[in-house]
Amino acid sequence: MRNVKQIFGLKGMLAAASLVAGVTGLAISLAADSRPELALPIDCKLGKTCFIQHYFDADASIDGRDYMCGRTTYHGHNGVDFRLLSTGDVKRGVAVLAAAPGKVAGRWRGMMDNLFDPSKHRGFRGRECGNGVVVDHGDRWKTTYCHLKFRSIKVWAGKEVERGEILGYVGYTGAAQFPHLHFSVRYKEERLDPFTGLFPAEGCPKPEAVKQGMWQAGTFDGYSYRTGRILEAAFVAELVEDPRKETGLAVLPRPDANSP
């Protein structure tokens, strides 16, 4: 067998190495050519009536990192969690919106809203999304909307939807430990980060990659990236434990003159 150097020469080997190293970048570049422009998929005021609790895990290793190289995510988290303040907001109704025009590719329904107990995860295998909707945007782009409220889905498979159209309402069905919308984006069935438009990579993305996000201009104006937020604060007469705090502090007993 002839030596590789004899066949390609040094320049040829370097070119081949560059080609291999650039495969991932090429895939991302091709994806960017047809990717949809995304609007906020939930009808709430970011920073006031809803927050982002978990970002997409941008690190393909076992060390979960969000798009800012922070830890507001966890290993393998494949979407963005837009959370409500409490289950009381679910009762009042917060709409889940189509992030871009497309056709409904499928839906799951029939699950009751029930805060998830991690110790019972085995019984939820394959149903972690709870009630959900998938929208096909063409060119192999899809968005998925999970944990929708019981009996709230307003669309059906094959229905054409416009950007901002109501798909259903936020709930806490499936593997949801708090009321929220889990929103994810797929290209060729592989999930990627809507804040960068990139697939998971070894380590968090370079700072310049953040500018390649898929969101419409102005979507996150006034909403800053933070590693934690205070959802509610109050004096209460007893220790607040999970999952009871997800129902809201307002429903807990308030201190009075006889409180310890």
C-alpha positions in Angstrom: 0.0 0.0 0.0 1.4 3.4 -1.0 2.1 5.9 1.7 -0.6 8.6 2.2 2.1 11.3 1.8 3.0 9.9 -1.6 -0.6 10.0 -2.8 -1.7 13.4 -1.5 1.5 15.3 -0.7 1.6 17.5 2.4 -0.7 20.2 1.0 -3.3 17.6 0.1 -3.2 16.1 3.6 -3.7 19.5 5.1 -6.6 20.2 2.8 -8.2 16.9 3.8 -7.7 17.6 7.5 -9.4 21.0 7.0 -12.3 19.4 5.2 -12.9 16.9 8.1 -12.6 19.6 10.7 -15.1 21.8 8.8 -17.9 19.3 8.4 -19.7 20.4 11.5 -19.3 24.1 10.6 -20.6 23.3 7.1 -23.7 21.6 8.5 -24.4 24.6 10.7 -23.9 27.0 7.7 -26.3 25.0 5.5 -28.8 24.9 8.3 -28.6 28.7 8.7 -29.6 29.3 5.1 -33.1 28.0 5.6 -33.7 28.3 9.3 -36.9 30.0 10.5 -36.9 33.3 12.4 -38.5 32.6 15.8 -40.9 34.7 17.8 -41.4 34.2 21.5 -43.4 31.0 21.9 -45.3 32.0 25.0 -47.7 34.9 25.7 -46.1 36.4 28.8 -43.9 39.3 29.9 -40.4 38.0 30.2 -38.9 39.0 33.6 -42.3 39.8 35.1 -44.8 37.0 34.5 -42.4 34.4 33.1 -38.7 33.6 33.2 -36.3 31.2 31.5 -35.4 28.6 34.1 -33.3 26.4 31.9 -31.5 27.1 28.6 -30.3 24.6 26.0 -27.3 22.5 27.0 -24.7 23.7 24.5 -22.0 21.3 25.7 -22.0 17.8 24.2 -19.8 16.5 27.1 -21.3 15.5 30.5 -20.7 19.0 31.8 -23.9 21.0 31.1 -23.3 24.6 29.9 -25.7 27.1 28.5 -25.0 29.4 25.5 -23.3 31.9 27.8 -21.0 29.2 29.2 -23.0 29.4 32.5 -24.9 26.6 34.3 -28.5 27.7 33.9 -29.1 24.3 32.3 -28.3 20.7 33.0 -26.7 17.8 31.0 -28.7 16.8 28.0 -31.4 19.5 28.3 -32.5 19.9 24.7 -34.6 23.0 24.8 -35.5 26.2 26.6 -37.8 26.2 29.7 -40.1 29.2 29.9 -41.5 29.0 33.4 -44.5 30.6 35.0 -44.5 31.9 38.6 -46.9 29.2 39.9 -49.7 26.8 39.1 -52.1 29.7 39.7 -51.0 31.2 36.4 -51.8 27.9 34.7 -55.4 28.1 36.0 -55.7 31.7 34.7 -54.3 30.6 31.3 -51.1 31.5 29.5 -51.1 30.8 25.7 -48.4 28.8 23.9 -47.8 30.4 20.5 -46.3 29.1 17.2 -42.8 30.6 17.0 -42.9 30.6 13.2 -45.3 29.8 10.3 -45.7 26.1 9.5 -47.9 23.0 9.5 -48.7 20.9 12.6 -46.9 17.6 12.2 -48.3 16.0 15.3 -49.7 16.4 18.8 -49.9 14.5 22.1 -52.8 15.0 24.5 -54.8 13.3 27.3 -52.4 13.8 30.2 -53.6 15.5 33.4 -51.6 18.4 34.9 -49.6 17.0 37.8 -46.3 18.1 39.2 -43.7 15.4 38.4 -42.1 13.2 41.0 -38.6 12.3 39.8 -38.8 9.0 41.8 -41.5 7.9 39.4 -39.6 8.7 36.2 -39.8 5.1 34.9 -43.5 5.4 34.5 -43.1 8.5 32.3 -40.6 7.0 29.8 -41.6 8.1 26.3 -44.2 10.5 27.8 -41.8 13.2 29.3 -43.2 15.9 26.9 -46.7 15.4 28.3 -49.3 17.1 26.1 -47.4 18.6 23.2 -47.4 19.9 19.6 -44.8 19.7 16.8 -44.8 22.3 14.0 -43.0 21.6 10.7 -41.6 24.8 9.2 -40.3 23.2 6.0 -36.7 22.4 4.9 -36.5 19.9 7.7 -37.0 22.5 10.5 -39.4 21.7 13.3 -40.3 23.2 16.7 -41.8 21.3 19.6 -43.9 22.6 22.5 -44.2 20.4 25.6 -46.1 20.2 29.0 -49.2 21.9 27.6 -52.3 22.1 29.9 -54.8 19.3 29.9 -57.5 19.7 27.2 -55.9 23.0 26.0 -54.5 22.1 22.6 -56.3 24.0 19.9 -54.7 22.6 16.7 -54.5 19.2 14.9 -52.2 17.4 12.6 -52.1 19.0 9.1 -53.3 22.4 10.2 -51.4 25.4 8.8 -50.5 27.8 11.5 -49.2 31.4 11.4 -46.5 32.9 13.7 -48.1 33.8 17.0 -51.1 31.6 16.5 -52.3 29.9 19.7 -51.4 26.2 19.9 -52.6 25.6 23.4 -51.9 26.8 27.0 -49.0 26.3 29.4 -49.4 23.5 31.9 -47.3 21.0 33.8 -48.1 17.6 32.2 -45.5 14.9 31.6 -42.1 15.2 33.4 -42.7 18.8 34.5 -41.6 19.7 38.1 -42.9 23.2 37.7 -45.4 25.0 35.4 -43.6 25.8 32.1 -43.3 25.5 28.4 -40.4 23.4 27.2 -39.6 24.7 23.7 -37.1 23.0 21.4 -35.9 23.4 17.8 -34.8 20.6 15.4 -33.0 20.5 12.1 -32.9 17.1 10.4 -34.2 15.7 13.6 -31.2 16.9 15.6 -31.9 19.5 18.3 -30.0 22.8 18.4 -29.8 25.9 20.5 -32.2 28.7 19.3 -30.0 31.2 21.1 -27.0 30.5 18.8 -28.4 28.4 15.9 -25.7 25.8 16.7 -25.7 22.1 17.5 -24.2 20.9 20.8 -20.4 20.9 20.7 -17.6 20.0 23.0 -17.6 23.0 25.3 -19.8 26.1 25.1 -19.8 28.2 21.9 -17.5 31.1 21.2 -18.9 34.6 22.2 -19.4 35.5 18.5 -21.7 32.5 18.1 -24.3 34.2 20.3 -25.0 36.7 17.6 -26.2 33.9 15.3 -29.3 33.2 17.3 -32.6 32.3 15.6 -34.9 34.8 17.4 -36.5 37.8 15.8 -34.8 41.1 16.5 -36.1 42.6 19.7 -37.5 39.4 21.1 -35.4 39.6 24.3 -35.1 43.4 24.6 -35.1 44.3 28.3 -34.6 40.7 29.4 -31.1 40.0 30.6 -29.3 36.7 31.0 -29.1 35.7 34.7 -28.1 32.5 36.5 -31.0 32.8 38.9 -34.1 34.9 39.7 -36.4 35.5 42.6 -39.9 34.5 41.6 -41.8 35.5 44.8 -41.0 36.6 48.3 -43.1 36.8 51.4 -43.3 36.0 55.1 -45.1 32.7 55.8 -46.0 30.8 58.9 -44.3 27.6 57.9 -41.4 26.1 55.9 -42.2 25.9 52.2 -41.3 22.6 50.6 -41.4 21.3 47.0 -43.7 20.9 45.2 -45.9 23.0 47.4 -44.1 26.2 46.6 -45.0 25.8 42.9 -48.6 26.5 43.9 -47.6 30.0 44.9 -46.8 31.6 48.3 -50.1 33.5 48.2 -52.0 30.3 49.1 -49.9 29.5 52.1 -50.9 30.7 55.6 -49.6 34.2 56.5 -48.1 35.0 59.9 -50.4 36.5 62.5 -50.1 37.5 66.2 -50.1 33.9 67.2 -47.4 32.6 64.8 -44.2 31.1 66.4 
